[in-house]
Amino acid sequence: MRVLIQRVSEASVSVTGEVVGRIGAGMLILVGVGQQDGAAEAEWLAKKCAGLRIFKDSRGKTNLSLIDVDGAALVVSQFTLYADTRKGRRPSFIHAALPETAEPLVRHFAEYLASHGVPVEHGRFGADMQVALVNDGPVTIWIEREPGV
């Protein structure tokens, strides 16, 4: 399972012109699910995101977590995080989980993140989404958890 985290001052996701999720300061978390991923990977990554110290303290040091700053998370499914671009010019997505596997795991990730006290908003799985954000810093971090590790 893979996540791409962006520290944001605000973010939203819209589907056909309707805002379906919006947060203020916090994290936009793009979530990709691989074929072998399960609940253990989702839980490990959610806990890591909740506790990741990427927010500034009173002295300007990146010492605080999402929980510490009372931030929110906008979770958006992103199967393209599993793009394989090693051959040719057209990405392959053969390592991404099928929707019937990925959707419950993205939901589980979001629920586990919320269980740590983080307010969570969502995109709409499988929809053509427009994501808007103000990247704070900018801070963008990639985290991956291989199945069974």
BAFI-3210 file (N, C-alpha, C; in Angstrom, 3 decimals, decimal comma, padded with zeros to 6 digits):
// residues 149
n [1|2|3|4|5|6|7|8|9|10|11|12|13|14|15|16|17|18|19|20|21|22|23|24|25|26|27|28|29|30|31|32|33|34|35|36|37|38|39|40|41|42|43|44|45|46|47|48|49|50|51|52|53|54|55|56|57|58|59|60|61|62|63|64|65|66|67|68|69|70|71|72|73|74|75|76|77|78|79|80|81|82|83|84|85|86|87|88|89|90|91|92|93|94|95|96|97|98|99|100|101|102|103|104|105|106|107|108|109|110|111|112|113|114|115|116|117|118|119|120|121|122|123|124|125|126|127|128|129|130|131|132|133|134|135|136|137|138|139|140|141|142|143|144|145|146|147|148|149]
n.u [000,861|000,454|000,993|000,652|001,438|000,403|001,135|-001,192|-002,772|-005,328|-007,750|-009,710|-012,136|-013,905|-016,761|-018,199|-018,639|-019,650|-018,718|-017,364|-015,770|-013,918|-011,276|-009,573|-006,524|-004,131|-003,709|-003,630|-004,237|-003,298|-004,182|-002,986|-003,662|-002,218|-002,127|-001,633|-002,176|-003,545|-005,579|-003,652|-001,595|-003,015|-003,737|-001,216|-000,157|-002,106|-001,801|000,834|000,555|-001,103|000,614|002,864|005,398|005,211|004,417|004,767|006,149|005,937|008,381|008,967|009,967|009,678|007,950|005,541|002,605|-000,221|-002,272|-001,381|-001,701|-004,366|-005,319|-006,908|-007,762|-007,878|-008,852|-008,102|-008,676|-006,259|-005,385|-003,429|-001,016|000,233|001,354|003,291|006,008|008,172|008,427|007,961|005,699|003,210|001,636|001,432|-000,952|-001,034|-000,277|-001,870|-004,564|-007,713|-010,859|-012,874|-011,380|-009,722|-011,402|-012,718|-010,387|-009,283|-011,328|-011,125|-008,571|-009,119|-011,049|-009,539|-007,624|-009,302|-010,037|-007,930|-008,390|-008,419|-010,093|-011,747|-012,218|-013,532|-012,790|-014,589|-014,825|-013,657|-014,725|-014,527|-012,553|-011,939|-009,304|-008,417|-005,911|-003,945|-000,745|001,208|004,203|006,264|005,257|005,643|005,253|006,160|005,046|005,422|004,167|005,023|003,306|002,984|005,231]
n.v [-001,168|002,247|005,660|009,083|011,932|015,221|018,133|020,486|023,731|023,976|021,893|020,300|018,112|017,517|016,305|016,186|018,988|019,267|019,717|017,165|016,581|018,382|020,103|022,088|023,126|020,519|017,243|016,180|013,076|010,819|007,627|004,535|001,209|-001,949|-005,200|-007,238|-006,172|-005,646|-005,381|-004,982|-003,460|-001,138|-000,223|000,177|002,227|004,245|004,781|005,684|008,016|009,574|010,088|011,248|013,592|016,437|019,006|022,433|023,574|025,966|027,184|026,975|024,549|021,356|019,491|018,542|016,461|015,466|014,938|016,415|019,061|019,297|018,773|017,935|015,259|014,643|012,064|010,406|008,070|006,625|004,965|005,248|005,569|003,209|003,038|001,639|002,547|001,627|000,437|001,493|004,222|004,365|004,097|001,183|-000,488|-002,884|-003,817|-002,631|-002,939|-004,539|-002,790|-003,871|-004,908|-002,791|-000,588|-001,244|-001,335|001,235|002,601|001,353|002,231|005,006|004,939|003,822|005,798|007,864|006,730|007,358|009,865|011,775|014,050|013,061|013,476|012,524|011,463|010,367|007,115|005,714|007,701|010,436|012,727|016,074|017,540|019,988|021,973|023,695|023,521|023,331|024,613|023,839|020,598|017,331|013,917|010,554|007,368|003,941|000,672|-002,531|-005,612|-007,896|-007,052]
n.w [000,000|-000,682|000,156|-000,624|000,863|001,381|003,003|003,878|003,748|003,116|001,480|-001,054|-002,587|-005,527|-007,335|-010,397|-010,189|-007,612|-004,272|-002,418|-000,292|002,114|003,734|006,232|007,529|007,436|006,183|002,841|001,666|-000,596|-001,586|-002,553|-003,472|-003,493|-005,127|-003,243|-000,780|002,538|005,537|007,540|006,358|005,726|008,296|009,517|007,904|008,301|011,032|010,977|009,412|011,096|013,229|012,129|012,244|010,883|011,044|012,002|015,092|017,837|017,546|014,927|014,068|012,525|014,294|015,165|015,091|013,047|014,821|017,041|016,144|015,825|013,260|010,092|007,789|004,325|002,475|-000,438|-002,886|-005,049|-007,554|-009,448|-008,201|-008,342|-010,835|-013,388|-015,095|-016,465|-019,003|-022,329|-023,150|-022,101|-019,040|-016,975|-014,985|-013,668|-011,180|-009,339|-007,017|-007,671|-008,002|-006,244|-004,187|-003,450|-002,685|-000,116|001,448|001,296|002,570|005,079|005,842|006,127|008,190|010,275|010,602|011,475|013,904|015,486|016,299|014,317|012,291|009,364|005,922|002,697|-000,674|-003,593|-004,276|-007,282|-008,867|-011,245|-010,135|-009,022|-007,526|-005,276|-003,780|-001,331|-001,006|001,778|002,453|000,286|001,449|000,744|000,986|000,487|001,393|001,839|002,361|002,338|001,720|004,420|005,832]
ca.u [000,000|001,241|000,315|001,362|000,907|000,738|000,724|-001,988|-003,502|-006,709|-007,890|-011,081|-012,331|-015,221|-017,211|-019,165|-018,908|-020,116|-017,665|-017,739|-014,894|-013,156|-010,615|-008,672|-005,142|-003,965|-003,063|-004,286|-003,588|-003,649|-003,979|-002,955|-003,717|-001,640|-002,853|-001,418|-002,389|-004,650|-005,874|-002,429|-000,915|-003,864|-003,641|000,140|-000,027|-002,980|-001,143|002,014|000,081|-001,606|001,703|003,998|005,695|005,544|003,837|005,674|005,850|006,007|009,706|009,134|010,541|008,673|007,959|004,183|001,842|-001,589|-003,024|-000,922|-002,180|-005,813|-005,529|-007,829|-007,223|-008,722|-008,368|-008,535|-008,152|-005,431|-004,766|-002,287|000,238|000,827|001,752|004,594|006,402|009,482|008,420|007,134|005,244|001,898|001,772|000,692|-001,491|-001,320|000,013|-002,908|-005,653|-008,994|-011,730|-013,586|-010,422|-009,167|-012,361|-012,828|-009,122|-009,188|-012,288|-010,535|-007,502|-009,738|-011,683|-008,483|-007,076|-010,296|-010,026|-006,833|-008,808|-008,244|-011,278|-011,447|-013,130|-013,230|-013,163|-015,596|-014,090|-013,971|-015,273|-013,612|-012,500|-011,066|-008,730|-007,803|-005,180|-002,880|000,325|001,852|005,641|005,457|005,708|005,050|005,984|005,726|005,268|004,989|004,216|004,920|002,523|003,702|006,440]
ca.v [000,000|003,471|006,935|010,312|012,910|016,619|019,018|021,528|024,701|023,636|020,991|019,847|017,220|017,711|015,370|016,885|020,326|019,239|019,417|015,988|016,562|019,629|020,293|023,211|022,680|019,093|016,428|015,509|011,770|010,002|006,241|003,508|-000,145|-002,983|-006,467|-008,099|-005,399|-006,015|-004,498|-004,670|-002,355|000,047|000,235|000,686|003,522|005,223|005,159|006,465|009,341|010,304|010,467|011,812|014,946|017,291|020,327|023,300|023,949|027,415|027,672|026,776|023,225|020,352|018,639|018,207|015,549|015,829|014,897|017,530|020,359|019,175|018,857|016,998|014,540|014,398|010,803|010,243|006,872|007,005|003,743|005,576|005,467|001,934|003,080|001,100|003,298|001,152|000,105|002,307|005,545|004,247|003,421|-000,045|-000,489|-004,284|-004,113|-002,011|-003,841|-004,340|-001,923|-004,578|-005,080|-001,498|000,300|-001,481|-001,037|002,699|002,937|000,894|003,182|006,249|004,666|003,623|007,132|008,561|006,132|008,001|011,216|012,687|014,233|012,581|013,681|011,530|011,596|009,366|006,030|005,403|008,853|011,398|013,745|017,234|017,789|021,314|022,055|024,663|022,752|024,161|024,357|022,623|019,352|016,171|012,744|009,249|006,275|002,659|-000,477|-003,784|-006,628|-008,855|-006,499]
ca.w [000,000|-000,815|000,363|-000,921|001,811|001,158|004,088|003,221|004,557|002,791|000,336|-001,316|-003,729|-006,139|-008,361|-011,261|-009,684|-006,221|-003,293|-001,622|000,870|002,269|005,026|006,415|007,714|007,693|005,154|001,730|001,605|-001,754|-001,163|-003,587|-002,918|-004,350|-005,193|-002,078|000,441|003,417|006,662|008,296|005,680|005,884|009,684|009,755|007,230|008,961|012,288|010,597|008,989|012,267|014,117|011,398|012,739|009,740|011,274|012,753|016,472|018,077|017,148|013,494|013,805|012,177|015,476|015,589|014,241|012,689|016,077|017,881|015,642|015,589|011,818|009,461|006,637|003,164|001,931|-001,823|-003,527|-006,194|-008,064|-010,303|-007,436|-008,734|-012,241|-013,765|-016,297|-016,912|-020,431|-023,209|-022,707|-021,484|-017,749|-016,689|-013,621|-013,347|-009,775|-008,499|-006,637|-008,331|-007,196|-005,167|-003,091|-003,058|-002,027|001,327|002,133|001,421|003,620|006,340|006,140|006,608|009,484|011,269|010,826|012,308|015,249|016,208|016,642|013,192|011,452|008,018|004,798|001,667|-002,065|-003,976|-004,925|-008,666|-009,589|-011,856|-009,075|-009,146|-006,208|-005,148|-002,524|-001,121|-000,381|002,791|002,585|000,190|002,065|000,093|001,474|-000,019|002,343|001,287|003,273|001,586|002,422|005,250|006,477]
c.u [000,903|000,371|001,245|000,681|001,338|000,218|000,033|-002,532|-004,994|-006,700|-009,353|-011,076|-013,771|-015,479|-018,350|-019,614|-019,393|-018,950|-018,149|-016,866|-014,073|-012,550|-009,891|-007,273|-005,090|-003,222|-004,050|-003,526|-004,147|-003,253|-004,054|-002,884|-003,158|-002,399|-002,743|-001,722|-003,610|-004,794|-004,617|-001,683|-001,697|-003,729|-002,268|000,302|-000,892|-002,347|000,078|001,610|-000,365|-000,472|002,896|004,208|006,172|004,950|004,742|005,184|006,007|007,354|009,989|009,757|009,423|008,695|006,589|003,489|000,480|-002,467|-002,679|-001,513|-003,693|-006,150|-006,499|-007,133|-008,295|-008,127|-008,979|-007,868|-007,425|-004,702|-003,540|-000,971|000,944|001,203|003,155|004,960|007,734|009,539|007,511|006,754|003,877|002,035|000,918|000,236|-001,772|-001,054|-000,980|-003,994|-006,894|-009,910|-012,430|-012,678|-009,988|-010,156|-012,513|-011,536|-008,897|-010,131|-011,737|-009,405|-008,091|-010,376|-010,634|-007,805|-008,012|-010,311|-008,888|-007,144|-008,652|-009,575|-010,931|-012,588|-012,657|-013,487|-014,256|-014,900|-014,593|-014,499|-014,152|-013,609|-011,576|-010,614|-008,053|-007,093|-004,250|-001,829|001,106|003,315|006,407|006,110|004,926|005,898|005,323|006,037|004,675|005,122|003,984|004,111|003,418|004,933|006,125]
c.v [001,225|004,678|008,061|011,384|014,299|017,416|020,206|022,527|024,575|022,704|020,611|018,898|017,382|016,626|016,055|018,224|020,401|018,887|018,255|015,836|017,829|019,661|021,628|022,652|021,192|018,418|016,024|014,199|011,003|008,569|005,310|002,140|-001,120|-004,285|-007,311|-007,414|-005,878|-005,013|-004,097|-003,492|-001,056|000,629|000,819|002,073|004,598|005,710|006,031|007,886|010,174|010,842|011,133|013,281|015,840|018,689|021,123|023,550|025,466|028,018|027,463|025,450|022,252|019,247|018,095|017,307|016,144|015,878|016,103|018,872|020,370|019,345|017,803|016,313|014,434|013,186|010,591|008,995|007,258|005,770|004,034|005,644|004,145|001,888|002,506|001,743|002,822|000,859|001,069|003,649|005,508|003,493|002,154|000,013|-001,907|-004,633|-003,467|-003,041|-003,525|-003,521|-002,636|-004,904|-003,728|-000,645|000,011|-001,166|000,460|003,158|002,542|001,823|004,446|006,057|004,500|004,955|007,923|008,016|006,678|009,468|012,238|012,823|013,892|012,914|012,754|012,070|010,568|008,304|005,807|006,563|009,638|012,607|014,884|017,583|019,151|021,366|023,253|023,921|023,688|023,774|024,610|021,447|018,227|014,960|011,473|008,211|005,009|001,581|-001,725|-004,792|-007,572|-008,330|-006,084]
c.w [000,000|-000,492|-000,062|-000,083|001,368|002,354|003,440|004,235|004,280|001,590|000,186|-002,496|-004,198|-007,170|-009,109|-010,666|-008,249|-005,294|-002,421|-000,378|000,918|003,666|005,037|006,554|008,051|006,577|004,077|001,583|000,409|-001,420|-002,358|-002,948|-003,952|-004,225|-003,932|-000,750|001,217|004,541|007,424|007,677|005,851|007,288|009,987|009,143|007,882|010,259|012,008|010,201|010,188|013,129|013,449|011,774|011,595|009,871|012,201|014,174|016,618|017,687|015,662|013,111|013,456|013,228|015,845|014,567|013,905|013,931|016,944|017,455|015,403|014,114|011,333|008,294|005,556|002,461|000,547|-002,404|-004,810|-006,721|-008,909|-009,533|-007,733|-010,216|-012,414|-015,105|-016,863|-018,402|-021,176|-022,602|-022,047|-020,167|-017,676|-015,239|-013,136|-011,890|-008,815|-008,204|-007,457|-007,421|-006,035|-003,973|-002,554|-002,260|-000,534|002,089|002,281|002,535|004,998|006,784|006,758|007,978|010,586|011,598|011,744|013,735|016,108|016,515|015,537|012,440|009,998|007,063|003,686|000,271|-002,339|-004,806|-006,345|-009,495|-010,264|-010,925|-009,470|-007,730|-006,233|-003,804|-002,527|-000,320|000,523|002,907|001,305|000,909|001,401|000,453|000,954|001,058|001,732|002,348|002,452|002,388|003,220|005,954|007,895]
res [m|r|v|l|i|q|r|v|s|e|a|s|v|s|v|t|g|e|v|v|g|r|i|g|a|g|m|l|i|l|v|g|v|g|q|q|d|g|a|a|e|a|e|w|l|a|k|k|c|a|g|l|r|i|f|k|d|s|r|g|k|t|n|l|s|l|i|d|v|d|g|a|a|l|v|v|s|q|f|t|l|y|a|d|t|r|k|g|r|r|p|s|f|i|h|a|a|l|p|e|t|a|e|p|l|v|r|h|f|a|e|y|l|a|s|h|g|v|p|v|e|h|g|r|f|g|a|d|m|q|v|a|l|v|n|d|g|p|v|t|i|w|i|e|r|e|p|g|v]
***
